[in-house]
Amino acid sequence: MSQQVAPGREALFQPLEIRSLQLANRLAMSPMTRMGCPDALPDEVNREYYASRAAGGTGLVVTEGIGIDHPTSVDHAWIPRLDTPESVEAWREVTDAVHAAGGSIIAQLWHVGPLWGANARFDKPNRDRLMEMRPMRPSGLWGTPGVTTYSERSVARWAPEIAPMTEAEIAETIEAYARSAKLAMEAGFDGVTLHGGHGYLLDAFVWADTNRRTDSWGGDLAARVRYPAAVVAAVREAIGPDAPLFYRFSQHTQQDYRARKAETPEELGVYLGALAEAGVDLFDASTRRFSDPAFPELGGDDGEVTLAGWARRLTGKASGAVGGVGIGTSLREQKAGAEVRPSDNVDQVVDLMGRGEFDLISVGRLHLADPAIAGVLRSAGPLPEFVREQHEAPLRTPQV
């Protein structure tokens, strides 16, 4: 791959340093659930999947969500976990392969929380057993359904209220995040990121609709952020002072894409400020499209600032953006059956990065279309076409 950077693409190929993490460029492979780990352990297929993107020139590889050391963290037997010595050994082979290919890799730690069951639908051998398990929900609520890609039948199955998390379960999950974070470092990861968006467990405490607790874990926004802040603090202690800690967050949830955790920049500052104080180094802002303004109702220049831009401005920490790079169809629209349309919006990525909106750009679907997408972006070549049926196929088909 040529090292020549095409004019106008220089911002994408500047180095980035966050604690001990030193990246050659600002391009990350976005985490994508692939359900391709037999017995929840990555193997040679997964090693090739991640290492090929590093070999293609991508600076940072972020794993798909990895279940933490808790029984209801992930709801599919082929979603990976980090909870045993065997899982550490398996992931060590992945991290070694990525490092040998010249890249860096961080582990995305995940607990699905109220959204337990969404993946179990596709795990036929284990579905009934999984669906009998009680999900972790702050107040026992799935969330008020709004604009969602889930079917009415699925929502009706998940909607009934259950017992809320107990104090002991809250403590157990905090400890589980920390244990798995420590295991990630033992497995050779260059850092960790927490999935704190989309309605999953961390996010469910922040969203007022799913957190109606009246104890110290609920109340106003500052109180609702206490749980994810406690998780961040525990993970920071587990990984030590040198490793980077990223945090993926979103305004929307999968229960309702119109949801907003913060109605104003001031509220967003309360939310993210607590996490920054607890130890987050980079805020990964998950949006439908990377360029969407976070608070367009403000008007003027402030009304054009992205969610990643506000995260950077409000916390002084690095930020990352994701959503629709090279593709004009959002992931939600794609899941709803819309045709995937190409969109060469890379110049807009470069422009926003150059204006200080974000420090890192995550690319998902184009990494599936071409493992060497970094080289295409470096040379300003034609973008690959993403064909959902071809590129989004499972890493392998489970034997059922």
C-alpha positions as CSV (number, residue, x, y, z in Angstrom):
1,M,0.0,0.0,0.0
2,S,1.4,3.4,-1.0
3,Q,2.2,5.7,1.9
4,Q,1.4,8.8,-0.2
5,V,-1.6,10.7,1.2
6,A,-3.8,12.3,-1.4
7,P,-4.2,16.1,-1.1
8,G,-7.1,16.9,1.2
9,R,-6.9,13.7,3.1
10,E,-4.0,14.7,5.4
11,A,-6.2,15.2,8.5
12,L,-7.3,11.5,8.4
13,F,-3.7,10.3,8.4
14,Q,-2.2,12.2,11.3
15,P,-1.0,10.2,14.3
16,L,-3.1,10.2,17.5
17,E,-1.8,9.5,21.0
18,I,-4.1,8.7,23.9
19,R,-2.2,7.6,27.1
20,S,-0.1,4.6,26.0
21,L,-2.1,4.2,22.7
22,Q,-0.2,5.5,19.7
23,L,-2.2,5.4,16.4
24,A,-0.7,5.9,13.0
25,N,-3.9,7.5,11.7
26,R,-7.4,8.6,12.8
27,L,-9.3,5.7,11.2
28,A,-11.0,3.1,13.4
29,M,-12.9,-0.1,12.5
30,S,-16.2,0.3,14.2
31,P,-17.5,-2.5,16.4
32,M,-20.0,-4.8,14.7
33,T,-21.8,-7.8,16.1
34,R,-20.9,-10.8,13.9
35,M,-22.0,-13.8,16.1
36,G,-19.1,-15.8,14.7
37,C,-17.4,-17.1,17.9
38,P,-18.2,-20.8,18.6
39,D,-18.7,-21.3,22.3
40,A,-18.1,-17.5,22.8
41,L,-14.4,-17.9,21.9
42,P,-12.7,-16.2,18.9
43,D,-10.8,-18.5,16.6
44,E,-8.8,-18.4,13.4
45,V,-11.7,-16.9,11.5
46,N,-11.9,-14.0,13.9
47,R,-8.2,-13.6,13.9
48,E,-8.2,-13.1,10.2
49,Y,-11.2,-10.8,10.3
50,Y,-9.5,-8.4,12.7
51,A,-5.9,-8.7,11.5
52,S,-6.9,-8.2,7.8
53,R,-8.2,-4.7,8.7
54,A,-5.0,-3.8,10.5
55,A,-3.0,-5.1,7.6
56,G,-5.1,-2.9,5.3
57,G,-3.8,0.2,7.2
58,T,-6.6,0.9,9.7
59,G,-5.0,2.5,12.7
60,L,-7.4,1.2,15.4
61,V,-9.4,-2.0,15.4
62,V,-12.4,-2.1,17.8
63,T,-13.8,-5.5,18.5
64,E,-17.4,-6.4,18.4
65,G,-19.2,-6.2,21.7
66,I,-17.6,-8.7,24.1
67,G,-19.8,-10.0,26.9
68,I,-18.5,-9.2,30.4
69,D,-18.2,-11.7,33.2
70,H,-21.9,-11.8,34.1
71,P,-24.6,-14.4,33.2
72,T,-26.8,-12.0,31.3
73,S,-24.2,-9.9,29.6
74,V,-24.9,-11.2,26.1
75,D,-27.7,-13.4,24.7
76,H,-26.2,-15.6,22.0
77,A,-23.8,-18.5,22.4
78,W,-21.7,-17.3,19.4
79,I,-21.2,-13.7,20.8
80,P,-17.7,-13.6,22.3
81,R,-17.0,-13.2,26.0
82,L,-14.1,-12.3,28.3
83,D,-14.7,-14.2,31.5
84,T,-12.4,-17.2,31.7
85,P,-8.7,-18.1,31.2
86,E,-9.7,-19.8,28.0
87,S,-11.2,-16.6,26.7
88,V,-8.0,-14.7,27.6
89,E,-5.9,-17.2,25.6
90,A,-8.2,-17.0,22.6
91,W,-8.2,-13.2,22.6
92,R,-4.5,-13.1,23.0
93,E,-4.1,-14.9,19.6
94,V,-6.3,-12.2,18.1
95,T,-4.4,-9.3,19.6
96,D,-1.1,-10.9,18.7
97,A,-2.3,-11.1,15.1
98,V,-3.4,-7.5,14.9
99,H,-0.2,-6.3,16.4
100,A,1.8,-8.4,14.0
101,A,-0.1,-6.8,11.1
102,G,0.9,-3.3,12.4
103,G,-2.3,-2.3,14.1
104,S,-3.8,-1.6,17.5
105,I,-6.9,-3.1,19.0
106,I,-9.2,-2.3,21.9
107,A,-11.9,-4.5,23.4
108,Q,-15.5,-3.2,23.5
109,L,-17.0,-4.5,26.8
110,W,-20.8,-5.1,26.6
111,H,-23.8,-5.9,28.8
112,V,-27.1,-5.8,26.9
113,G,-29.2,-5.0,29.9
114,P,-32.9,-4.5,29.0
115,L,-32.3,-5.5,25.4
116,W,-31.7,-9.1,26.4
117,G,-33.5,-11.4,23.9
118,A,-32.8,-9.4,20.7
119,N,-29.9,-11.7,19.8
120,A,-31.3,-14.8,21.4
121,R,-33.9,-14.9,18.6
122,F,-31.2,-16.1,16.3
123,D,-29.7,-18.7,18.6
124,K,-32.1,-21.6,18.0
125,P,-30.4,-24.3,20.1
126,N,-30.3,-22.0,23.2
127,R,-33.2,-19.7,22.5
128,D,-35.7,-21.1,25.0
129,R,-33.1,-21.3,27.8
130,L,-31.9,-17.8,27.2
131,M,-35.4,-16.4,27.1
132,E,-36.1,-17.8,30.5
133,M,-33.3,-15.8,32.1
134,R,-34.1,-12.5,33.8
135,P,-32.6,-9.5,32.1
136,M,-30.8,-6.7,34.1
137,R,-33.1,-3.6,34.0
138,P,-32.6,-0.7,36.4
139,S,-36.3,-0.3,37.1
140,G,-37.6,-3.6,35.5
141,L,-38.7,-1.7,32.4
142,W,-37.8,-2.5,28.8
143,G,-38.5,1.1,27.7
144,T,-41.4,2.8,26.0
145,P,-41.3,1.7,22.4
146,G,-41.2,4.5,19.8
147,V,-39.4,4.5,16.4
148,T,-37.8,1.1,16.4
149,T,-36.8,-1.7,14.0
150,Y,-38.0,-4.4,16.3
151,S,-41.3,-6.1,15.3
152,E,-44.5,-5.5,17.3
153,R,-44.4,-9.2,18.2
154,S,-40.9,-8.9,19.7
155,V,-41.7,-5.7,21.6
156,A,-44.8,-7.4,23.1
157,R,-42.7,-10.2,24.3
158,W,-40.1,-8.0,26.0
159,A,-42.3,-5.2,27.2
160,P,-43.8,-6.7,30.5
161,E,-42.3,-5.2,33.6
162,I,-40.0,-7.4,35.7
163,A,-38.2,-7.1,39.0
164,P,-35.7,-4.2,39.0
165,M,-32.0,-4.7,39.7
166,T,-31.2,-5.1,43.3
167,E,-28.3,-3.3,45.1
168,A,-26.4,-6.6,45.1
169,E,-26.9,-7.0,41.3
170,I,-25.8,-3.4,40.7
171,A,-22.6,-4.1,42.6
172,E,-22.1,-7.5,40.8
173,T,-22.3,-5.9,37.4
174,I,-19.9,-3.1,38.3
175,E,-17.4,-5.7,39.5
176,A,-18.0,-7.8,36.3
177,Y,-17.1,-4.9,34.1
178,A,-13.9,-4.4,36.1
179,R,-13.0,-8.1,36.0
180,S,-13.4,-8.3,32.2
181,A,-11.5,-5.1,31.7
182,K,-8.6,-6.6,33.7
183,L,-8.8,-9.8,31.6
184,A,-8.7,-7.6,28.4
185,M,-5.4,-6.2,29.4
186,E,-4.1,-9.7,30.2
187,A,-5.2,-10.7,26.7
188,G,-3.0,-8.1,25.2
189,F,-5.5,-5.4,24.2
190,D,-4.2,-1.9,23.9
191,G,-7.2,-0.5,25.9
192,V,-10.9,-1.0,26.4
193,T,-14.1,0.8,25.4
194,L,-17.4,0.5,27.1
195,H,-20.6,0.3,25.2
196,G,-22.7,2.9,27.0
197,G,-25.2,3.6,24.2
198,H,-28.2,2.3,22.3
199,G,-30.3,1.3,25.3
200,Y,-27.9,-1.3,26.7
201,L,-27.2,-1.6,30.5
202,L,-25.1,1.5,31.0
203,D,-27.4,3.6,28.9
204,A,-30.5,2.2,30.6
205,F,-29.4,3.9,33.8
206,V,-29.0,7.2,32.0
207,W,-32.3,7.1,30.1
208,A,-35.1,8.5,32.3
209,D,-37.6,6.1,30.6
210,T,-35.8,3.0,31.9
211,N,-34.4,4.4,35.1
212,R,-37.2,5.4,37.4
213,R,-35.5,4.4,40.6
214,T,-36.0,6.4,43.7
215,D,-32.7,5.4,45.5
216,S,-29.3,6.8,44.9
217,W,-29.0,5.2,41.5
218,G,-32.0,7.2,40.1
219,G,-33.5,10.7,40.1
220,D,-32.2,13.6,38.0
221,L,-29.6,13.2,35.3
222,A,-26.7,13.7,37.6
223,A,-28.0,10.8,39.8
224,R,-28.8,8.6,36.8
225,V,-25.2,8.9,35.6
226,R,-23.8,7.5,38.9
227,Y,-24.0,3.9,37.7
228,P,-22.0,4.3,34.5
229,A,-19.6,6.6,36.3
230,A,-19.1,3.9,38.9
231,V,-18.4,1.4,36.2
232,V,-15.9,3.7,34.5
233,A,-14.1,4.3,37.8
234,A,-13.9,0.5,38.5
235,V,-12.6,-0.2,34.9
236,R,-10.1,2.6,35.2
237,E,-8.7,1.1,38.4
238,A,-8.7,-2.4,36.7
239,I,-6.7,-1.3,33.6
240,G,-4.4,1.1,35.3
241,P,-3.3,4.6,34.6
242,D,-1.6,4.0,31.2
243,A,-4.2,2.2,29.2
244,P,-6.8,4.3,27.2
245,L,-10.5,4.0,28.1
246,F,-13.1,4.9,25.5
247,Y,-16.8,5.2,26.0
248,R,-19.5,4.8,23.3
249,F,-22.6,6.8,24.0
250,S,-25.7,7.9,22.1
251,Q,-28.8,10.0,22.4
252,H,-31.0,7.4,20.8
253,T,-31.9,3.9,22.0
254,Q,-33.0,0.9,20.0
255,Q,-36.3,1.0,21.8
256,D,-36.8,4.6,20.4
257,Y,-34.6,6.2,17.9
258,R,-36.1,9.6,18.9
259,A,-34.9,9.3,22.5
260,R,-32.6,12.0,23.9
261,K,-30.7,11.6,27.2
262,A,-29.7,15.2,27.1
263,E,-32.1,17.9,25.9
264,T,-29.4,20.7,26.0
265,P,-25.7,21.0,25.9
266,E,-25.8,21.8,29.6
267,E,-27.4,18.5,30.3
268,L,-24.9,16.7,28.0
269,G,-22.1,18.3,30.1
270,V,-23.6,16.9,33.3
271,Y,-23.7,13.5,31.7
272,L,-20.3,13.3,30.0
273,G,-18.6,15.4,32.6
274,A,-19.2,12.8,35.3
275,L,-17.8,10.1,33.0
276,A,-14.7,12.2,32.1
277,E,-14.0,12.8,35.8
278,A,-14.3,9.0,36.4
279,G,-11.7,8.2,33.8
280,V,-12.9,8.3,30.2
281,D,-10.3,9.4,27.7
282,L,-12.3,9.5,24.5
283,F,-16.1,9.8,23.9
284,D,-17.3,7.8,20.9
285,A,-20.5,9.5,19.8
286,S,-22.8,7.1,18.1
287,T,-25.3,8.8,15.7
288,R,-27.2,7.8,12.6
289,R,-24.9,10.0,10.5
290,F,-21.5,11.4,11.7
291,S,-22.4,14.9,10.5
292,D,-25.8,15.2,12.2
293,P,-26.1,18.3,14.4
294,A,-26.8,17.4,18.0
295,F,-28.9,20.4,18.9
296,P,-30.1,21.9,15.6
297,E,-32.8,23.9,17.5
298,L,-30.0,26.2,18.9
299,G,-29.5,27.7,15.5
300,G,-26.4,29.5,14.4
301,D,-23.0,27.9,14.7
302,D,-23.9,26.0,17.8
303,G,-26.9,24.5,16.0
304,E,-24.5,22.8,13.6
305,V,-22.2,21.1,16.1
306,T,-22.2,17.4,16.1
307,L,-22.6,15.1,19.1
308,A,-18.9,14.3,19.0
309,G,-18.2,18.0,18.7
310,W,-20.2,18.8,21.8
311,A,-18.5,15.9,23.7
312,R,-15.1,17.4,22.8
313,R,-16.1,20.9,23.7
314,L,-17.8,20.1,27.0
315,T,-15.2,17.7,28.4
316,G,-11.9,18.7,26.9
317,K,-11.4,15.0,26.1
318,A,-10.9,13.5,22.7
319,S,-13.9,12.4,20.7
320,G,-14.8,10.0,17.9
321,A,-17.7,10.0,15.4
322,V,-19.4,7.2,13.6
323,G,-22.4,6.8,11.3
324,G,-22.7,6.5,7.5
325,V,-19.2,7.2,6.3
326,G,-19.3,6.4,2.5
327,I,-22.9,5.3,2.7
328,G,-26.0,7.5,2.4
329,T,-28.3,5.0,4.1
330,S,-28.2,5.0,7.9
331,L,-27.9,1.6,9.7
332,R,-31.4,2.0,11.1
333,E,-32.8,2.7,7.6
334,Q,-30.9,-0.4,6.3
335,K,-32.3,-2.6,9.1
336,A,-35.8,-1.3,8.2
337,G,-35.2,-2.6,4.6
338,A,-34.1,0.5,2.8
339,E,-31.8,0.1,-0.2
340,V,-28.2,0.9,0.7
341,R,-27.1,4.0,-1.2
342,P,-23.4,5.0,-1.7
343,S,-22.4,8.5,-0.7
344,D,-18.9,9.8,-1.1
345,N,-18.9,12.0,2.0
346,V,-15.3,11.5,3.0
347,D,-14.4,15.2,2.3
348,Q,-17.0,16.1,4.9
349,V,-15.3,13.8,7.4
350,V,-12.0,15.5,6.7
351,D,-13.6,19.0,7.0
352,L,-15.2,18.3,10.3
353,M,-12.1,16.7,11.7
354,G,-10.0,19.6,10.6
355,R,-12.4,22.0,12.3
356,G,-11.9,20.1,15.6
357,E,-15.3,18.3,15.8
358,F,-13.7,15.0,16.5
359,D,-10.3,13.2,16.6
360,L,-11.2,9.7,15.4
361,I,-13.7,8.5,12.7
362,S,-15.1,5.0,12.9
363,V,-16.1,3.2,9.8
364,G,-18.2,0.0,9.9
365,R,-19.8,-1.2,6.7
366,L,-17.0,-0.1,4.3
367,H,-14.6,-2.1,6.4
368,L,-16.8,-5.1,5.6
369,A,-16.8,-4.2,1.9
370,D,-13.0,-3.8,1.8
371,P,-10.5,-4.7,4.6
372,A,-8.1,-2.3,2.9
373,I,-10.4,0.6,3.0
374,A,-7.7,2.7,4.7
375,G,-5.7,2.6,1.5
376,V,-8.7,3.7,-0.5
377,L,-9.2,6.6,1.7
378,R,-5.5,7.5,1.8
379,S,-5.4,7.6,-2.0
380,A,-8.8,9.2,-2.4
381,G,-9.8,6.3,-4.7
382,P,-13.3,5.2,-5.5
383,L,-15.2,3.9,-2.5
384,P,-16.2,0.2,-2.6
385,E,-19.8,-0.7,-2.9
386,F,-21.4,-2.2,0.2
387,V,-23.7,-5.1,-0.7
388,R,-25.6,-6.1,2.4
389,E,-26.3,-9.7,1.3
390,Q,-22.6,-10.3,0.5
391,H,-20.7,-8.2,3.1
392,E,-23.0,-8.4,6.1
393,A,-23.2,-12.2,6.0
394,P,-22.2,-13.9,9.3
395,L,-18.5,-14.8,9.7
396,R,-19.8,-18.4,9.7
397,T,-23.1,-20.2,9.8
398,P,-23.7,-21.9,13.2
399,Q,-24.5,-25.6,13.0
400,V,-28.1,-26.1,14.2
